[in-house]
Amino acid sequence: MKIESTSFDNVYLLHADIMEDSRGCFYESWNELDCTRKSLLFDLPSETALKDDGTLNTTYFVQDNVSISKRGVFRGLHYQTGDYGQTKLVRVLKGSVVDFIVDLREKSDTYGRFEYFELNDRNKTALFVPPYFAHGFLALEDDTIFTYKCGNYYNKENEGGIYFADPIIRHIKNSSDKLFDIIQMYYPCENENDLLLSYKDTHAPKFLKRKY
């Protein structure tokens, strides 16, 4: 397993070692000992990033979730607050998504910025998301199966959401790019109404009015 840093400190991509033959393939999706050893990190965040807070090394996953989505479904942006903050390790078992995270740390230089990642059943890459990020994804294929390992239990009273198309949320590297601009790159559509969203996600508050 290789663990790669990203544009955000404490957010990592996990690349499994895949063994393939004529029958198919096998890979280890998580190993509690190997994945939490700092010695595995080969591309640490830059000195200008916030100090590594050890989330990867201290998270103990207690709940697994699975969602199945049609093409064009957007789920998010979701997070939990307070003592129920939820670290997530997410991956795609079938199909493909473009996965989004948004920094919620007010003292961070990347506050309110987002990044996106391609996760699918071909690259078998997982994304480690600390609890102070909002998370969401767009399904790019029918019957996409998405799994979440969670570092805390679901708590409805501490659940938070952000409207994904809020234009104040900008890309971490290119501030002219809004989250919906990236969605349109992968799923051409005229506006947000062309996506399949839950009532809750459609009516989520904008970034500056979210629950803390």
N, C-alpha and C positions, 0 to 999 in steps of 0.2 A: 504494500500500500504506500502510495506517495501522497504527501499532503502539501498542497501548494497555496501560498498566500494570494490574496486578491487586492483590489484597490482599497478595500476597507481593512483596517486592523482587526484582528480576531475573527475574521471571516475566512473560511478555507474551502478549497475544492479538494475532494478526496478521490484519488484515482486508484481503482482496484487493479491488482495483478490478475489478468484474465487468462485462464487456461482453456484453450480451444482445441477440439479435434473433430473427427467426422461425426461424432454423436451430438455435438453442441458445445457448450462452454460451462465453466465453473469459476466462481470468484467469491472471495470472502468480502462481504459487504460491511462488516464492522468487527473489530477486535478490541475489546476494552483495554487490554494491556498495551498492544502495539500502537493504537491510534491516540493514546493519551500520553505517550512519551515525547517530550520535547525534542529528543534526538532525531525524530523522524522529519521534523520541519526542515526543508531544504531551501526555502525562499522566504525568509522572515520579512515582516513589514519594514518599511524604511524608518530611519531615525526620526523623521518628521511626523510619523503616525503616532497615535496614542500608544502608550506602553502596553505590551501584551498582558492582558489581565488574567490569563490562565484558564479562560472559560473552557477551552478544548480539553484541558487536563483535568478539570474538576467536575465536569458534567456527568451525572449519572442518569441514564435514560430510564424513564418509568412508564411511558405510555407510547404505543405505536398506533398510528392512524393510517387509513387508506382511503383515497378518493378515486372515483372513476368518472372521467369527463368526456363530453363530446368535443369535437373540434369547435373552437370559437368560444369555449367557456373560459371566463376569467374568474379566479377565486382570489380574493384579497381586496385590500391589503390588511392583514390581520396581525395582532400581537396580544399579549397579556401584560397587565400592569402589576406593580408592587411585588408582594411576596409570591405571586403566581406568574412572574415573568417566565417565558417558555423558550429555552434553547431548542433549536430544531436541527435535525440532520435529515435532509430531504433528497430523494432520488426518484427516478422514473423506472418502473419495471416493464412497462409496455407503452409504446408511443413516444411522444416528444412534447416538450414544453419550452417556453422561454420564461425563466424564473427571475423574479424581481425582489430586491431588498431595499429598504429605505432606512437611513440612519436617524434614530430618534433621540440621540444624545445632544442636549442643548449646548454642552460645553465642547463639543467636537467641531473641528474645522470642516467636517463633512456633514454637519447637521442639515437634514432636509434633502440630502442628495441620494440618488439611487444608482444601483448597478444592476446589470442583468447577465444571465448565464444561460447557455443552451444545455439542457439536460435531456437525455433520451435513452432508449433501450439499446442504442448502439455504442455510445461512449461510456455508458454505465457509471457516469461521474455522479458523486454525491456532493451536496453543498452543506457546510456547517454554518448555521446562523445563530449568533448570540441572542439573548432575550431582549436586547435594547434595539432591535431592528424590526420593522414591520416587513411582512413577507406576503408575496402573492405570485400567481403564475397564470399564464395563458396556455391552454391546451391547443396543440397544433394538429392533432390527429384524433379521430374518433376512438373511443374506448381507451383513452390514455389512463394508465394506472399509476398513481402517484402515491408514494409512501412517506410518512413522517415519523421519525423517532423523536420523542419529546422529552425534555429534561424536567418537566413539571406536569402536573395533572391539569386538565381543562377545568376552568372555573368561570362560569357564565358572568358572575358579577365583576370579574376583573378583565373581561374580554374587551378589547379595543379594536377599532377599525378606522381606516382612512379611505376617502374616495380616491381611487387610483388615478383618475384623470385630472386631479387638481394641478393646474399649471405651475403652481409654486414649487412643485417637486421637480428638480432638474438633475441631469446626469452628473456623476462625480467628475468626469473628465471634460465634458462638453456642456457648458451651462445653457446652451441654446436648445438642447434636446430635452423635451418633456417625455414622461413615461409613455404617454399615448403615441408619441412619434415612433417609439421603438415598436410598440404593438403593431402599428401600421406597416412597418417594415416586414414583419412576419405574417401578418394577417390583414391584407388590404381591406380597409373599410372606411366609410365616410365619417362616422362618428361613434361615440361610445354605445349608442343604442343598437348598433349592429352586433355587439357582443352578447353572450349569454351570461347573465349575472343573477345572483340571488337578490331578493328584495332587500336584504340586509346590506349587501355590498353596494347596491344602487343608491341607497339612502345613507351611506356612511358619511360622517362629517369630513370636512376638508382638513387639511394638515394642521393648521393653526388652531382649529377648534376641536381637536381630538381629545379623547380621554387620556389623562396622565396616569 
